[in-house]
Amino acid sequence: MYFKTVCWKYAPRQDGTCSVKVYVNLHRQQKYYPVEGIYVTPQDFDDKRGIVRPKHPLSKVYNSKIRAFRNKVEEHFIKGGGFDEIGTNDSGSLLKFVDKYITESQVLSKGTKRNYRSLEFR
């Protein structure tokens, strides 16, 4: 598992700024997740340390947002999450919950299912 913060220089905006992304490499799969609302010039980004340089006027704000997003991504993958699940809100849909419950219940033994049913009506 490898994480790195990068400045995405491959698609700069018209004003010359580039988005900041978090690079994730897990089991030879890799993906980049953009940090919302952070756009800096490549000269203002320190590639080695993965932060916005202190000379930038909003460096403290940007670096705190980058750090918070990277911590969120790292925590997601440490808890066993996958690439497709990041950024989704699990509490949003009843249908997603029911689908997840059905798939998990297919793996459970009959005794466990019986215990779950007995706990439903207490």
C-alpha positions as CSV (number, residue, x, y, z in Angstrom):
1,M,0.0,0.0,0.0
2,Y,1.5,3.3,-1.1
3,F,0.2,6.9,-0.9
4,K,1.6,10.0,-2.4
5,T,0.3,13.6,-3.0
6,V,1.1,14.9,-6.5
7,C,0.5,18.0,-8.6
8,W,-1.3,16.8,-11.8
9,K,0.7,18.6,-14.4
10,Y,-0.7,16.7,-17.4
11,A,-3.9,18.7,-17.7
12,P,-3.3,22.3,-16.6
13,R,-6.2,24.8,-16.6
14,Q,-6.1,27.9,-18.8
15,D,-4.7,30.0,-16.0
16,G,-1.7,27.6,-15.6
17,T,-2.8,26.0,-12.3
18,C,-3.0,22.2,-11.9
19,S,-5.1,20.1,-9.6
20,V,-3.6,18.3,-6.6
21,K,-4.3,14.6,-6.4
22,V,-3.6,11.7,-4.0
23,Y,-2.0,8.7,-5.7
24,V,-2.9,5.3,-4.3
25,N,-1.1,2.0,-5.2
26,L,-2.7,-1.1,-3.7
27,H,-1.9,-4.6,-4.9
28,R,-0.5,-3.3,-8.2
29,Q,-3.6,-1.3,-8.9
30,Q,-3.2,2.5,-9.0
31,K,-5.6,5.4,-9.0
32,Y,-5.5,9.1,-8.5
33,Y,-8.1,10.9,-6.3
34,P,-8.4,14.7,-6.8
35,V,-8.5,17.0,-3.7
36,E,-11.6,19.1,-4.1
37,G,-10.9,22.8,-4.8
38,I,-7.1,22.8,-4.6
39,Y,-5.4,24.2,-7.8
40,V,-1.8,25.5,-7.7
41,T,0.9,26.3,-10.1
42,P,3.6,23.6,-10.4
43,Q,6.1,26.1,-9.1
44,D,4.1,26.4,-5.9
45,F,4.0,22.7,-5.2
46,D,6.8,20.7,-3.6
47,D,6.8,17.3,-5.3
48,K,9.2,15.7,-2.9
49,R,7.3,16.5,0.3
50,G,3.8,16.6,-1.3
51,I,2.8,20.0,0.0
52,V,2.1,23.5,-1.2
53,R,5.2,25.7,-0.7
54,P,5.1,28.2,2.2
55,K,5.5,31.1,-0.2
56,H,2.0,30.6,-1.5
57,P,-0.5,32.9,0.2
58,L,-3.0,30.1,1.0
59,S,-0.4,27.4,1.8
60,K,-1.6,26.7,5.3
61,V,-5.2,26.3,4.3
62,Y,-4.4,24.2,1.2
63,N,-2.0,21.9,3.1
64,S,-4.5,21.3,5.9
65,K,-7.1,20.3,3.3
66,I,-4.6,18.1,1.5
67,R,-3.6,16.4,4.7
68,A,-7.2,15.9,5.8
69,F,-8.2,14.3,2.4
70,R,-5.1,12.1,2.4
71,N,-5.8,10.9,5.9
72,K,-9.4,10.1,4.9
73,V,-8.1,8.1,1.9
74,E,-5.5,6.3,3.9
75,E,-8.0,5.4,6.6
76,H,-10.4,4.1,4.0
77,F,-7.9,1.7,2.5
78,I,-6.5,0.6,5.9
79,K,-10.0,-0.4,7.0
80,G,-10.2,-2.6,3.9
81,G,-12.1,-0.4,1.5
82,G,-11.8,-0.7,-2.2
83,F,-11.2,1.7,-5.1
84,D,-14.8,1.9,-6.1
85,E,-16.2,2.6,-2.6
86,I,-14.2,5.7,-1.7
87,G,-16.2,8.9,-1.5
88,T,-19.5,7.1,-1.3
89,N,-21.9,7.8,1.5
90,D,-23.0,4.4,3.0
91,S,-25.9,6.0,5.0
92,G,-27.6,7.4,1.9
93,S,-29.6,4.6,0.4
94,L,-31.8,2.0,1.8
95,L,-31.5,-0.1,-1.3
96,K,-27.7,-0.2,-1.0
97,F,-28.1,-1.3,2.6
98,V,-30.5,-4.1,1.7
99,D,-28.3,-5.3,-1.1
100,K,-25.3,-5.4,1.3
101,Y,-27.3,-7.2,3.9
102,I,-28.5,-9.8,1.4
103,T,-24.9,-10.5,0.2
104,E,-23.6,-10.7,3.7
105,S,-26.4,-13.0,4.8
106,Q,-25.7,-15.5,2.1
107,V,-22.3,-16.1,3.7
108,L,-23.7,-16.6,7.2
109,S,-24.6,-19.9,8.7
110,K,-28.2,-20.9,9.5
111,G,-27.5,-20.5,13.2
112,T,-26.3,-17.0,12.8
113,K,-29.3,-16.1,10.7
114,R,-31.6,-17.6,13.3
115,N,-29.9,-15.4,16.0
116,Y,-30.3,-12.3,13.9
117,R,-34.0,-13.0,13.5
118,S,-34.5,-13.5,17.2
119,L,-32.8,-10.2,17.9
120,E,-35.1,-8.3,15.4
121,F,-38.2,-8.2,17.6
122,R,-36.7,-7.6,21.0
